[in-house]
């Protein structure tokens, strides 16, 4: 099993074996483009793995802060009250880079940058870059992905 993400196409694919497509979804990567440096708000490229799966059993639209559920469920009234908040919803797949000096360790460490594949409000537009570095998905898509992958599954992010 493997996950591939295209920054150029704003798409994610989940494959079983070498070519069996299990899921294709529109995503939203970083509005600042591709890049690995800390504090860049860019989406890191290269070889990664799913380091942790967070949120199993939580309701759809559960709001996470610091990878913990807040007890809140997202609603448009919350977006109106907090328009600049970065909404991390439903499920989190925390990524870890595999390439030392490129996306692992030091100032380029994907995991220490808290880069995730995660759910977003259903009215967020997918297919266009808008995140702070993470890979945002529709809630139904992130649920499907979450339920099919395990910790350690490879994730390749291409520009």
Secondary structure, DSSP 4 states (H G I P E B T S, - for coil): -EEEEETTTTEEEEEETTTEEEEEEEEE-BTT-B--STTS--BPPEEEEEEEEE-TTPPTTEEEETTEEEEEE--HHHHHHTTT----EEEEEEEEE-SBTTTBSGGG-TTTTT-EEEEE-TTSPPSS--BSSSEEEEHHHHHHHHHH--TT-EEEEE-
